[in-house]
Amino acid sequence: MAVSIVAGVDFGTRSVRVSVVDSGRGPLGAGTAAYPLHRRADDPGHASQRHADHMAALCDATARALAAARVDGRRVEAIAVATT
């Protein structure tokens, strides 16, 4: 059976979490990075996020997960992404 390294990505309201998993051995490492939730002083019910913040946090969390897993990113064969 071939072993695959995959990454799972979960974007939440204020952070992104990345897990690196080996299909044979299970979880290898994880990383998390926060991003801001932008509010407006004149509208307390308003909240927004920025794509650039998401992408910067994704890069950071992925680097942390790969370092924790001790895996070269070129070995990741698939990625699954969930957003809320």
A tleap script that builds the chain and sets N, CA, C and O, in Angstrom:
source leaprc.protein.ff14SB
mol = sequence {
  NMET ALA VAL SER ILE VAL ALA GLY VAL ASP
  PHE GLY THR ARG SER VAL ARG VAL SER VAL
  VAL ASP SER GLY ARG GLY PRO LEU GLY ALA
  GLY THR ALA ALA TYR PRO LEU HIE ARG ARG
  ALA ASP ASP PRO GLY HIE ALA SER GLN ARG
  HIE ALA ASP HIE MET ALA ALA LEU CYS ASP
  ALA THR ALA ARG ALA LEU ALA ALA ALA ARG
  VAL ASP GLY ARG ARG VAL GLU ALA ILE ALA
  VAL ALA THR CTHR
}
set mol.1.N position { 0.842 -1.185 0.000 }
set mol.1.CA position { 0.000 0.000 0.000 }
set mol.1.C position { 0.885 1.245 0.000 }
set mol.1.O position { 1.804 1.376 0.809 }
set mol.2.N position { 0.588 2.144 -0.916 }
set mol.2.CA position { 1.346 3.387 -0.990 }
set mol.2.C position { 0.938 4.320 0.139 }
set mol.2.O position { -0.237 4.423 0.489 }
set mol.3.N position { 1.923 4.992 0.694 }
set mol.3.CA position { 1.668 5.944 1.773 }
set mol.3.C position { 1.573 7.341 1.172 }
set mol.3.O position { 2.392 7.720 0.336 }
set mol.4.N position { 0.582 8.096 1.595 }
set mol.4.CA position { 0.393 9.460 1.113 }
set mol.4.C position { 0.437 10.433 2.279 }
set mol.4.O position { -0.027 10.135 3.379 }
set mol.5.N position { 1.001 11.593 2.017 }
set mol.5.CA position { 0.985 12.697 2.972 }
set mol.5.C position { -0.066 13.685 2.472 }
set mol.5.O position { -0.020 14.127 1.324 }
set mol.6.N position { -1.010 14.026 3.343 }
set mol.6.CA position { -2.063 14.969 2.979 }
set mol.6.C position { -2.151 16.069 4.027 }
set mol.6.O position { -1.705 15.902 5.162 }
set mol.7.N position { -2.733 17.193 3.628 }
set mol.7.CA position { -2.931 18.315 4.549 }
set mol.7.C position { -4.416 18.633 4.625 }
set mol.7.O position { -5.114 18.657 3.611 }
set mol.8.N position { -4.883 18.874 5.830 }
set mol.8.CA position { -6.249 19.315 6.057 }
set mol.8.C position { -6.225 20.737 6.569 }
set mol.8.O position { -5.458 21.063 7.475 }
set mol.9.N position { -7.055 21.580 5.999 }
set mol.9.CA position { -7.098 23.004 6.344 }
set mol.9.C position { -8.503 23.359 6.816 }
set mol.9.O position { -9.487 23.020 6.158 }
set mol.10.N position { -8.595 24.040 7.952 }
set mol.10.CA position { -9.885 24.458 8.494 }
set mol.10.C position { -9.829 25.942 8.823 }
set mol.10.O position { -9.140 26.354 9.756 }
set mol.11.N position { -10.561 26.745 8.050 }
set mol.11.CA position { -10.659 28.180 8.307 }
set mol.11.C position { -11.825 28.433 9.246 }
set mol.11.O position { -12.939 27.969 9.001 }
set mol.12.N position { -11.572 29.168 10.317 }
set mol.12.CA position { -12.610 29.566 11.253 }
set mol.12.C position { -12.807 31.068 11.210 }
set mol.12.O position { -12.362 31.738 10.279 }
set mol.13.N position { -13.468 31.581 12.209 }
set mol.13.CA position { -13.770 33.013 12.258 }
set mol.13.C position { -12.524 33.868 12.432 }
set mol.13.O position { -12.419 34.946 11.848 }
set mol.14.N position { -11.576 33.387 13.239 }
set mol.14.CA position { -10.393 34.197 13.556 }
set mol.14.C position { -9.056 33.499 13.330 }
set mol.14.O position { -8.005 34.079 13.602 }
set mol.15.N position { -9.085 32.268 12.839 }
set mol.15.CA position { -7.814 31.564 12.625 }
set mol.15.C position { -7.984 30.429 11.626 }
set mol.15.O position { -9.097 30.016 11.299 }
set mol.16.N position { -6.847 29.944 11.157 }
set mol.16.CA position { -6.817 28.781 10.276 }
set mol.16.C position { -5.947 27.718 10.939 }
set mol.16.O position { -4.910 28.019 11.531 }
set mol.17.N position { -6.392 26.469 10.825 }
set mol.17.CA position { -5.665 25.342 11.384 }
set mol.17.C position { -5.299 24.394 10.252 }
set mol.17.O position { -6.122 24.094 9.387 }
set mol.18.N position { -4.052 23.924 10.267 }
set mol.18.CA position { -3.576 22.997 9.240 }
set mol.18.C position { -3.038 21.757 9.938 }
set mol.18.O position { -2.256 21.854 10.884 }
set mol.19.N position { -3.463 20.591 9.464 }
set mol.19.CA position { -2.965 19.316 9.976 }
set mol.19.C position { -2.304 18.566 8.834 }
set mol.19.O position { -2.815 18.547 7.714 }
set mol.20.N position { -1.165 17.947 9.123 }
set mol.20.CA position { -0.463 17.112 8.156 }
set mol.20.C position { -0.619 15.676 8.626 }
set mol.20.O position { -0.323 15.346 9.775 }
set mol.21.N position { -1.093 14.820 7.708 }
set mol.21.CA position { -1.426 13.443 8.071 }
set mol.21.C position { -0.755 12.478 7.091 }
set mol.21.O position { -0.717 12.714 5.883 }
set mol.22.N position { -0.235 11.401 7.638 }
set mol.22.CA position { 0.325 10.304 6.858 }
set mol.22.C position { -0.743 9.218 6.784 }
set mol.22.O position { -1.282 8.812 7.813 }
set mol.23.N position { -1.054 8.744 5.584 }
set mol.23.CA position { -2.131 7.765 5.435 }
set mol.23.C position { -1.849 6.461 6.171 }
set mol.23.O position { -2.777 5.711 6.475 }
set mol.24.N position { -0.607 6.186 6.457 }
set mol.24.CA position { -0.261 4.968 7.173 }
set mol.24.C position { -0.064 5.146 8.661 }
set mol.24.O position { -0.416 4.270 9.451 }
set mol.25.N position { 0.499 6.281 9.045 }
set mol.25.CA position { 0.835 6.518 10.455 }
set mol.25.C position { -0.123 7.450 11.175 }
set mol.25.O position { -0.099 7.521 12.404 }
set mol.26.N position { -0.959 8.161 10.447 }
set mol.26.CA position { -1.892 9.090 11.080 }
set mol.26.C position { -1.330 10.498 11.182 }
set mol.26.O position { -0.453 10.870 10.404 }
set mol.27.N position { -1.827 11.291 12.139 }
set mol.27.CA position { -1.414 12.692 12.283 }
set mol.27.C position { 0.088 12.825 12.553 }
set mol.27.O position { 0.660 12.099 13.367 }
set mol.28.N position { 0.706 13.775 11.843 }
set mol.28.CA position { 2.139 14.022 12.005 }
set mol.28.C position { 2.433 15.360 12.662 }
set mol.28.O position { 3.405 15.482 13.407 }
set mol.29.N position { 1.617 16.351 12.398 }
set mol.29.CA position { 1.863 17.679 12.959 }
set mol.29.C position { 0.744 18.634 12.603 }
set mol.29.O position { -0.050 18.375 11.699 }
set mol.30.N position { 0.691 19.740 13.325 }
set mol.30.CA position { -0.359 20.736 13.091 }
set mol.30.C position { 0.190 22.128 13.346 }
set mol.30.O position { 1.173 22.306 14.065 }
set mol.31.N position { -0.458 23.101 12.746 }
set mol.31.CA position { -0.097 24.500 12.955 }
set mol.31.C position { -1.335 25.366 12.886 }
set mol.31.O position { -2.299 25.043 12.193 }
set mol.32.N position { -1.298 26.463 13.609 }
set mol.32.CA position { -2.411 27.412 13.654 }
set mol.32.C position { -1.869 28.816 13.466 }
set mol.32.O position { -0.768 29.132 13.917 }
set mol.33.N position { -2.643 29.656 12.802 }
set mol.33.CA position { -2.291 31.074 12.672 }
set mol.33.C position { -3.581 31.898 12.707 }
set mol.33.O position { -4.590 31.535 12.101 }
set mol.34.N position { -3.518 32.992 13.417 }
set mol.34.CA position { -4.675 33.875 13.567 }
set mol.34.C position { -4.709 34.927 12.466 }
set mol.34.O position { -3.689 35.239 11.852 }
set mol.35.N position { -5.904 35.469 12.229 }
set mol.35.CA position { -6.081 36.624 11.363 }
set mol.35.C position { -7.173 37.492 11.982 }
set mol.35.O position { -7.997 37.006 12.757 }
set mol.36.N position { -7.174 38.774 11.638 }
set mol.36.CA position { -8.121 39.690 12.293 }
set mol.36.C position { -9.538 39.578 11.744 }
set mol.36.O position { -9.766 39.221 10.588 }
set mol.37.N position { -10.452 39.891 12.606 }
set mol.37.CA position { -11.848 40.091 12.231 }
set mol.37.C position { -12.038 41.608 12.268 }
set mol.37.O position { -11.930 42.221 13.330 }
set mol.38.N position { -12.315 42.205 11.129 }
set mol.38.CA position { -12.396 43.664 11.024 }
set mol.38.C position { -13.796 44.138 11.419 }
set mol.38.O position { -14.804 43.661 10.898 }
set mol.39.N position { -13.828 45.078 12.342 }
set mol.39.CA position { -15.090 45.652 12.843 }
set mol.39.C position { -15.146 47.130 12.484 }
set mol.39.O position { -14.122 47.759 12.218 }
set mol.40.N position { -16.363 47.673 12.481 }
set mol.40.CA position { -16.556 49.104 12.247 }
set mol.40.C position { -17.119 49.731 13.500 }
set mol.40.O position { -18.077 49.223 14.081 }
set mol.41.N position { -16.528 50.829 13.917 }
set mol.41.CA position { -16.968 51.519 15.135 }
set mol.41.C position { -18.408 52.022 15.018 }
set mol.41.O position { -19.135 52.064 16.011 }
set mol.42.N position { -18.821 52.403 13.803 }
set mol.42.CA position { -20.170 52.949 13.619 }
set mol.42.C position { -21.245 51.870 13.427 }
set mol.42.O position { -22.431 52.184 13.336 }
set mol.43.N position { -20.827 50.602 13.368 }
set mol.43.CA position { -21.785 49.507 13.182 }
set mol.43.C position { -21.278 48.271 13.931 }
set mol.43.O position { -20.557 47.459 13.352 }
set mol.44.N position { -21.639 48.118 15.198 }
set mol.44.CA position { -21.114 47.013 16.012 }
set mol.44.C position { -21.502 45.629 15.492 }
set mol.44.O position { -20.882 44.638 15.877 }
set mol.45.N position { -22.502 45.542 14.636 }
set mol.45.CA position { -22.898 44.257 14.084 }
set mol.45.C position { -22.129 43.872 12.826 }
set mol.45.O position { -22.264 42.758 12.322 }
set mol.46.N position { -21.318 44.810 12.323 }
set mol.46.CA position { -20.563 44.564 11.087 }
set mol.46.C position { -19.242 43.868 11.398 }
set mol.46.O position { -18.518 44.271 12.308 }
set mol.47.N position { -18.939 42.839 10.649 }
set mol.47.CA position { -17.646 42.165 10.743 }
set mol.47.C position { -17.261 41.694 9.349 }
set mol.47.O position { -18.108 41.220 8.592 }
set mol.48.N position { -16.001 41.823 9.015 }
set mol.48.CA position { -15.543 41.354 7.709 }
set mol.48.C position { -14.142 40.762 7.843 }
set mol.48.O position { -13.442 40.972 8.833 }
set mol.49.N position { -13.768 40.025 6.821 }
set mol.49.CA position { -12.446 39.414 6.760 }
set mol.49.C position { -11.834 39.785 5.422 }
set mol.49.O position { -12.539 40.188 4.496 }
set mol.50.N position { -10.520 39.648 5.324 }
set mol.50.CA position { -9.810 39.986 4.086 }
set mol.50.C position { -9.076 38.758 3.553 }
set mol.50.O position { -8.432 38.018 4.298 }
set mol.51.N position { -9.192 38.570 2.266 }
set mol.51.CA position { -8.536 37.439 1.609 }
set mol.51.C position { -7.029 37.431 1.870 }
set mol.51.O position { -6.448 36.376 2.126 }
set mol.52.N position { -6.406 38.588 1.807 }
set mol.52.CA position { -4.952 38.663 2.031 }
set mol.52.C position { -4.589 38.181 3.438 }
set mol.52.O position { -3.558 37.533 3.621 }
set mol.53.N position { -5.419 38.488 4.425 }
set mol.53.CA position { -5.183 38.001 5.793 }
set mol.53.C position { -5.290 36.479 5.839 }
set mol.53.O position { -4.482 35.813 6.487 }
set mol.54.N position { -6.292 35.932 5.150 }
set mol.54.CA position { -6.473 34.477 5.100 }
set mol.54.C position { -5.248 33.801 4.489 }
set mol.54.O position { -4.744 32.812 5.021 }
set mol.55.N position { -4.778 34.343 3.370 }
set mol.55.CA position { -3.661 33.708 2.666 }
set mol.55.C position { -2.359 33.794 3.469 }
set mol.55.O position { -1.582 32.840 3.492 }
set mol.56.N position { -2.124 34.918 4.117 }
set mol.56.CA position { -0.919 35.047 4.949 }
set mol.56.C position { -0.965 34.064 6.113 }
set mol.56.O position { 0.041 33.434 6.439 }
set mol.57.N position { -2.129 33.933 6.736 }
set mol.57.CA position { -2.267 32.995 7.851 }
set mol.57.C position { -2.151 31.553 7.369 }
set mol.57.O position { -1.572 30.717 8.062 }
set mol.58.N position { -2.693 31.253 6.192 }
set mol.58.CA position { -2.580 29.905 5.644 }
set mol.58.C position { -1.117 29.533 5.419 }
set mol.58.O position { -0.705 28.419 5.745 }
set mol.59.N position { -0.335 30.446 4.870 }
set mol.59.CA position { 1.100 30.186 4.666 }
set mol.59.C position { 1.792 29.944 5.998 }
set mol.59.O position { 2.597 29.021 6.121 }
set mol.60.N position { 1.488 30.757 6.984 }
set mol.60.CA position { 2.106 30.636 8.311 }
set mol.60.C position { 1.718 29.312 8.974 }
set mol.60.O position { 2.587 28.587 9.457 }
set mol.61.N position { 0.440 28.998 8.999 }
set mol.61.CA position { -0.021 27.763 9.640 }
set mol.61.C position { 0.517 26.531 8.925 }
set mol.61.O position { 0.857 25.537 9.567 }
set mol.62.N position { 0.596 26.593 7.602 }
set mol.62.CA position { 1.127 25.463 6.838 }
set mol.62.C position { 2.601 25.249 7.148 }
set mol.62.O position { 3.040 24.113 7.332 }
set mol.63.N position { 3.360 26.323 7.206 }
set mol.63.CA position { 4.789 26.207 7.553 }
set mol.63.C position { 4.957 25.621 8.947 }
set mol.63.O position { 5.834 24.785 9.165 }
set mol.64.N position { 4.136 26.044 9.878 }
set mol.64.CA position { 4.197 25.503 11.243 }
set mol.64.C position { 3.854 24.013 11.268 }
set mol.64.O position { 4.512 23.226 11.949 }
set mol.65.N position { 2.813 23.635 10.515 }
set mol.65.CA position { 2.398 22.229 10.484 }
set mol.65.C position { 3.475 21.357 9.854 }
set mol.65.O position { 3.775 20.276 10.361 }
set mol.66.N position { 4.053 21.814 8.763 }
set mol.66.CA position { 5.110 21.040 8.109 }
set mol.66.C position { 6.340 20.908 8.999 }
set mol.66.O position { 6.963 19.848 9.054 }
set mol.67.N position { 6.685 21.986 9.693 }
set mol.67.CA position { 7.827 21.931 10.614 }
set mol.67.C position { 7.552 20.959 11.759 }
set mol.67.O position { 8.424 20.176 12.136 }
set mol.68.N position { 6.343 21.009 12.309 }
set mol.68.CA position { 5.989 20.102 13.404 }
set mol.68.C position { 5.992 18.649 12.938 }
set mol.68.O position { 6.364 17.744 13.686 }
set mol.69.N position { 5.567 18.439 11.681 }
set mol.69.CA position { 5.504 17.090 11.129 }
set mol.69.C position { 6.856 16.609 10.618 }
set mol.69.O position { 7.060 15.420 10.374 }
set mol.70.N position { 7.777 17.560 10.461 }
set mol.70.CA position { 9.092 17.255 9.873 }
set mol.70.C position { 8.935 16.657 8.480 }
set mol.70.O position { 9.541 15.643 8.136 }
set mol.71.N position { 8.091 17.331 7.691 }
set mol.71.CA position { 7.784 16.887 6.340 }
set mol.71.C position { 8.113 18.011 5.364 }
set mol.71.O position { 7.783 19.171 5.614 }
set mol.72.N position { 8.762 17.670 4.255 }
set mol.72.CA position { 9.006 18.615 3.171 }
set mol.72.C position { 7.666 18.845 2.467 }
set mol.72.O position { 6.984 17.882 2.116 }
set mol.73.N position { 7.290 20.080 2.261 }
set mol.73.CA position { 6.016 20.407 1.643 }
set mol.73.C position { 5.814 19.777 0.281 }
set mol.73.O position { 4.676 19.571 -0.140 }
set mol.74.N position { 6.896 19.468 -0.416 }
set mol.74.CA position { 6.777 18.830 -1.730 }
set mol.74.C position { 6.241 17.408 -1.637 }
set mol.74.O position { 5.862 16.822 -2.652 }
set mol.75.N position { 6.207 16.847 -0.435 }
set mol.75.CA position { 5.675 15.486 -0.244 }
set mol.75.C position { 4.162 15.473 -0.061 }
set mol.75.O position { 3.544 14.410 -0.126 }
set mol.76.N position { 3.561 16.629 0.165 }
set mol.76.CA position { 2.104 16.690 0.339 }
set mol.76.C position { 1.440 16.429 -1.009 }
set mol.76.O position { 1.666 17.147 -1.983 }
set mol.77.N position { 0.620 15.389 -1.041 }
set mol.77.CA position { -0.003 14.962 -2.299 }
set mol.77.C position { -1.413 15.492 -2.500 }
set mol.77.O position { -1.908 15.542 -3.626 }
set mol.78.N position { -2.059 15.888 -1.414 }
set mol.78.CA position { -3.435 16.379 -1.529 }
set mol.78.C position { -3.706 17.345 -0.375 }
set mol.78.O position { -3.055 17.304 0.669 }
set mol.79.N position { -4.682 18.205 -0.602 }
set mol.79.CA position { -5.092 19.146 0.440 }
set mol.79.C position { -6.618 19.198 0.455 }
set mol.79.O position { -7.264 19.220 -0.593 }
set mol.80.N position { -7.172 19.216 1.643 }
set mol.80.CA position { -8.625 19.353 1.821 }
set mol.80.C position { -8.867 20.634 2.601 }
set mol.80.O position { -8.190 20.889 3.597 }
set mol.81.N position { -9.826 21.441 2.162 }
set mol.81.CA position { -10.077 22.738 2.779 }
set mol.81.C position { -11.536 22.840 3.207 }
set mol.81.O position { -12.448 22.519 2.444 }
set mol.82.N position { -11.740 23.298 4.453 }
set mol.82.CA position { -13.079 23.570 4.963 }
set mol.82.C position { -13.122 25.014 5.431 }
set mol.82.O position { -12.177 25.500 6.052 }
set mol.83.N position { -14.219 25.699 5.133 }
set mol.83.CA position { -14.384 27.086 5.563 }
set mol.83.C position { -15.744 27.253 6.214 }
set mol.83.O position { -16.680 26.504 5.933 }
set mol.84.N position { -15.841 28.252 7.092 }
set mol.84.CA position { -17.130 28.562 7.709 }
set mol.84.C position { -17.472 30.003 7.416 }
set mol.84.O position { -18.521 30.487 7.841 }
savepdb mol mol.pdb
quit
